[in-house]
Amino acid sequence: MNLPSMAKVSRYLKHHEGPLVVWSILAAFGAYFCTYAFRKPYTTGTFSGVEIGEIEYKTIIIIAQVIGYMLSKFIGVKVISELKAKKRITLILFLILTAQTSLILFGLVPAPYNFIFMFFNGLPLGMVWGVIFSFLEGRRFTELLGMGLSVNMIMTSGILKTIYKYIQVQYHFTDFQMPFILGFLFLPLFLFFVWMLSQIPKPSKAERADRMARKPMSERQKKVVWWRFGPGLIFVILLYAFLTTLRDFRDNFAVEIWERIEPGLDPAIFARTESSIALIVMILIAFLVTIQKNQKAYLLISLTMLISMIALFLSTKAYTDHRISATAWMIGLGISFYLPYLLVQIAFFERLIAVLKIKANAGFFVYLCDSIGYLGSVCLLLYKELMGKEMAYDQLLIKAAVATAILGFVLAGAQLLFFSSRMKKQSATSSLIQLAD
C-alpha cells in the first residue's frame, strides 16, 4: 500500500467510529497474537534428558526468560510511560526482531549453554504490550479495544501449544528448533498487524476531555502520583502480582499439570479450555463498555475482583473435595484469575485516571504492576526448585490458588477503601469550589 492510500485509511477511521473500533480490535489482537509466537510456545516442549545440576533444564530456561521479561517490565515503567507516539513503530519492530534473533541463537547453540538466549528473548518482549496499548488508551471504547489484547493472554498460548504439537509431530523438529520456526511463521503476520496499528488515529478532543489526555510522563509527575496515591497503588500492585504468578505458573507448566490431573490428554485440550475461558471473560469485560460513568465502572470492577477471589477459592475447594472434574476446575480457575487480571490491565486504571483526574497514562501503572508481578513468578519458580522439588505441579498450583484467593480478597478490598476515600475527598472539594463560585 502506497503512502497516499495509507493516509486515506487513517482519515477514514478518524471519521467512522464503527470501522475504527473493529480495525483497532483486529490490529491489537493480531499484533499481540503474533507476539506470543515469539514468547510462549517453547514451554510446550519437555526438553527431557537435559539438566543443569539438580535443576530441570526446562525450569532453567523458563526462569531465564521470566527474569528477562521481569527486567523488561521495570525498564518499561520508564520507557513506556515516556514513549512518544512517533517512536512506537520503530520500538515495537526492534523489540520483536531482537526476540526472534535470540530464538535463532537458542536453537543453534548447544544445550545447556543456550539457556542465556531465553533471557535475551524475554528482555525485549515485556515492553510490547505497552507499545500496543498506547495506540488504544484514552478512548471512549478503550475497554472494548483492549479486549483485542486481552483475549490473547487467555487463549493464544493454548492455541500456539496446539500448533506447536501439530508441526512438531508432522515435521519432526526438535524442541530447540520449534521456537524460531514458529517465530519465522508468524513474523510476516506481525508486520501486517503493526501496519494496521500505525493507521489508528489519535483520540478525539471529546475522548481526551472525558478520559484525560494521555501524554508522556515526566519524573516529577510520577513522583506526584506516588505521593498522592501510593498506598492504594501498592494494594493493586500486590494483588496483580499474585494473579500474575498464578497465571504464569499455570501457563508455563500446563503440559505437566494436565498430565497429572488428566493423564493421556488430547493436545487440543489447551485450545479448547482456554478458548472457553476467553469467551466467558470477554463477555463479562465487554459489559463494562456500556457503563459511561467512570466512578460507577470503577466500583463495578472492584466488586468483580472481590467476587473473582471468592470464586477462585470455591472452585479450588470443590476440585480438592472431588465435587468437580479436573477440566471444570481448570476452566473455573482460569476465569477466576483472568477476569481481575485483565481488568487491571485494560479497565481499572483507565477509569481510575478519569475519575481522579490523574495526569498519567495507563502504561505507567500497568508496568508498575507487571514488574512486581513477574518478580513473584520468578520467586515461585525458585521455590519449586529449591524448596518444593518433590511437590507435584498440580499440588503447587492448588496451594498458589488458595493463597491468591485469600490474600487477593484482602488486597482488592483494601484498594477499594483507599480509592473510594480519595474520590469522596475530591467530590467534597469540587462541591466547595462550586459553592464558592
N, C-alpha and C positions, 0 to 999 in steps of 0.2 A: 504494500500500500504506500503510495507516494505521500509527501508531506501535505499538499492541499487537501486530499481526502481525509487524512488524519485529523486535520483541523476541523473539517466538516463533522466528523464523528463527535468530537468534543463539544462543538457548538450545538449539535442536535441534542445531545444528552443534557446539556445545560438547560434547555427549554422544554424537555419532556420528562416528567418525573417518573412515570411508569417504566419506560425503557431504561432510565438511569438506574433504578432500583434493580431491575433484572440484570443489566450489564454488570453492575458492581458486585452483586452476589456471585455471578458466574466467574468474574475475574478473581475475586478473593478466594472463592472455593478452589478454582483451578490452580492458582498460583501456590496456595498452601498445600493442596493435594500433592502437587509435584515436589514441593519442598520435603514432604515426608518420605518421598522415594530416596532422598539423599541421607535421611536420618534414621529411620526406624526398621526397614526390612531385615537388616543384618541380625536382629535379635531372633529371627525365625530359625537361624542356624544353630546347631548344637555345639559345633567345634569340638566334638568328642575326641579324646585322646591327647589333647594339648593342655598342659598345666604350667603354671609358674609357681614353683614351690608347692605349697599346700593349697593354693587358691585356684579354682577353676578358671580356665582361660576366658570363657565367656563372661564371667563376672568381672574379670580384669578389664576387658575391652568396654564393657558397659560402664564401669566406674570411670575409665579414662574419658569416654565420650561425655558422660554426665558432668564430670569436672570441667571439661571444656565448655559445655553448654551452660553450666552454672556461672563460670567466669564471664561468658558472653553476656549473661543477664546483668551482672554487676557493671560491665562495660556499657551495656545498653542503657542503664539508668542515666548516664551522661549523653551517650551518642544519640539515642532515640529521642530523648526529651529536648535535645538541642538541634535535631535534624531539620534542615531547611528543605522545602518542597523540591527545589531544583536538583537536590543531591540524591533523592530517593532511588531513582532508577539505577544510577551508577553504583550506589551502595549495594542494592539487592543483587545485582549481577555479580559484583565482586564476591559477595558472601557465598553464593551458590557455586561459582566456579572454584573457589577455594575449597569448599566442602567436597566437590567431585574429585578434584586433584588429590585430596587426602585419601579418598576411597580407592583411587587407582594405585597409589603407593601402598595402601594397606593390602591390596591384592597381589602386588609384585614382590614386596619384601617378605622373606620367610618368617613364619611364626616361630617363637613368640615375640620376636624383635619388632614386629609391625604394630604392636598394640598402641604405640605412641601416636600413630596416624589417626586413631579414633579420637584422640584428644583434639587434634587439629581439625578433625571433621566436625566435632561439636562446637569448637570455638567460634566459628562464624555463624552457625545455624541459629544460635539463640537470639540473634537480632532480626531475623527475617520476619517474624510475626509483627514486631513493632513497625517495621517499614510498611508492610501491607496494611496494617490497621490505620496508619497515618493517612492513608487515602480515604478512609471511611469515617473517621470520628468527627464529632461535632455536627452531625446531620440529624434531621428530624426522624429519619429511619435508621439510625446507626445500629440499633439492636438487630433489626432485620438484616441489614447489610452484613453485620458481624457474624450472622449465622453461617454465611459462606465460609468464614474462617473456622467457626466453632465446630461445625459438623465434621470437619477433618479430624479434629482431636479425638473424636469418638470412633468413627467408622473407618477412616482411611488406613490406620495401622492394620486393622483386621483384613481389609481388602488387599493391601500390599503383601501381607503374610500369605494369603491365599495365592496371589500372583507369583510370589517367590517360590512357593512349593511347586506350583504347576510348571514353571520354567525350569526349575532345577531337576524335576523328575523327567521332563521331556528332553532336555539337552545336557544333563549331567554336569553342570557347572559346579564347582566346589563352593563351600561356604565363604571362602575368601574371595572368590570371583564374583559371586552374586551381587554384592553391594554396588560395585561400579558398573556392572551390567545393567542393573535397574536404573542407575543414575543416567547412563547414556540413553536408555529407553525413554526416560521422561524429560530430558533436557530440552528437546525441541518444543514440547508442550508447555514447559515452564516459560520459555521465551515468548511464546504466543500470549500466555495469560499476563505476563508482565507488560506486554504492549497494551493489552486491554486496560490494565490498571493505569497506565500512563494517560489514557484518554478521559479518565474521570475528572470532571470539573471540580473546582474548589467549592465549599459550602456557600450557599446564597447568603445575602445580608440578613434575611429573616431567620435563617438557621443559626447564624452567628449571634444574633440577638437572643434567641431562645436557649441555645446550648452553650453560650460563651464562645468567643473566638479562640481557636486552638493554635497557639503560636509557640515557637521555640522558647524554652525557659532559660532564664539566667540563673547563676548560682545564688544570687540574692533571693529570687523568687522561690527557689527550692527550700532555702532556709526559713523563709516566712511561712511556707506551707507546713514544714515540720514543727515550727514553733506554735502554730495555731491548732494543728490537728494531729500532732504526734501520737498521743495515747490511742486515739481511735484507729489510726493507721497501723499501729503495732498490733492491735487486735485482729485487724483484717489480714495483715501480712502473716501472722502466725496461723490463722485459720486456713489461709491459702497454702501455707507450707505443708500442713497436714494433708490437705486434699491432693497437692501435687505429689507428695511422697507416696501416697496410696495409689494414685493413678499411674505413676511411673513404674512402680514395682509390679503392679498387676499387668501392665502392658509389656514390660521388658521380659517378664518370665511367664507370659501367657501360655506358651507351649508346655513348660514344666508344670504349671498349675493345673492345666486341663488334663495332662497325663495322670496327675494324682487323683483328681476328683471324678474324672470320666475317662478311664483307660481306653485306648483304641479309638480315639476321637477322629472324626471326619475333618480333614483340613478346612472344609467350608464353614466349620463352626465359628471361626474367627469373624468372617464377613457376616454371617447370619446373626450372631448375637450382637455384634457392635452396631450393625445397621438397625436392629430393633431398638437399641438404646438411643441411637442418634435420632430416630424418628420421634420417639416419645419426648426426648429432651427438647428437640427443636420446636415441637408443637407448643410446649409449655413456655419456652422463651419467646416465641412469636406472639403470644398473648400480651407480652409487655409492650409491644409496638402500639397496641390500641390504647394504651394509657398515656394521655397527653400531659397530665400534671406530674412534674418531676418528683415532688415530695411523696405523692401517693405511690409512684412507681418504686421509689427507694424503699418505702415501708414494706411494700409487697415483696420486693427482692429479699429484704432481711427476714421476713416471715418465711419465705420459701427456703432460705438457708436453715432456719431452725427446724422446719418440718423435714427437710432432707436429712439432717443429722439423726432425727428420731427414726426415720425410715431406714437409714444405714444400720443403726443398732438392731432394729427389729428384724430386718431381713437376714442379718448375720446370725442372730439368735435362733431364728426359725430354721436356718440351714444346719446349725450345730445340733439342734434338737431333732433333726431329721423330719421336719414338717414340710419342707420344700425340697425340690430337686437341685442338683448342682447347677444345671442350666438356669433355672429360675433364680437362684442366688446370684449367679454371675451377672444376670441382667438387672436384677434389683440393686445389686451392689453398684453397678455402673451408673444407673440412673441416679442413685442417691448421692454419689460424689461428683459426677459430671455436671449435674444441674447447678449446684452452687459454685463449682469451679469455673464454669463458663460464664455464669452470671457476673462473677468478679471481673472476668476478662473483658466482656463486651457491654455490660449494662450498669454494673454497680457504680463505677467511677464516672461513667457518662452522666448519670443522674445526679450524683453527689456534687460534681463540679458545677452543674447547672443550678442546683438548689442553693448551695452555699456561695455561689459566685466566686469560685476559686480561679485565680489566674494561673492555670496549669493546663497540661494536656494529659490524656488518659495513659499515654505511653509511659510517662514518668512513674505513675502509680503502679501500673501493671508490672513494670520491670523491677520495681522495688519488691513486689510480691514474688515474682519469678526467681529473683536472685536468691532469696532466702528459701523458697520452695525447693529448688534443686539442691541446695545445701542439705536440706532434710533428706532428699532422695539419696545423696551420697552417704549420709550417716547411716541410713537403713541398710544399704548395701554392705557397708563396712561392718555393721553389727552382725549381719547374716554370716559373713565370712569369718569374723574374729571371735564372736561370742555365741552365735546361734548356728554354727555349721551343721550340727546334727538335726536342726529343726527343718521339717519339710516346708516347701514353698507355700503350700496351701494353709498350713498352720500359722505361718508367719503372716500371711495375708489376713487371716481371721483376727489375729491379735492387733494388727495395724488398723483394721476396720473398726474394731471396738474402741480402741484408743482415740481414733479420729472422730468417731461419733460422739463420745463423751466430751472430749476437750473442745471439739468443734462447736458443739451446742453452747458451751460456756462462752467461747470467744465470739460467736455470732450474736449472742445476747448482749455481751459487753459492748461491742461496736454499735449496736442499735441504741443502747442507752446513751453512749457518748455523743454520737452524731445527732440524735434526737434533741439532746440538750442544747447543742450548738444551733440547731435550726430554730428552737424556741427563742434563744437569745437574739438571733438575727431577726426573727419576726417581731420581737418586742422592740428592738432598736429601730426597725423600719416604721413601726407604729408611732414611736415617739417623734421621729423625723417628720412624719406626715402631720401629726398634731401641731408640731412647731411651725410647719409651713402654713 
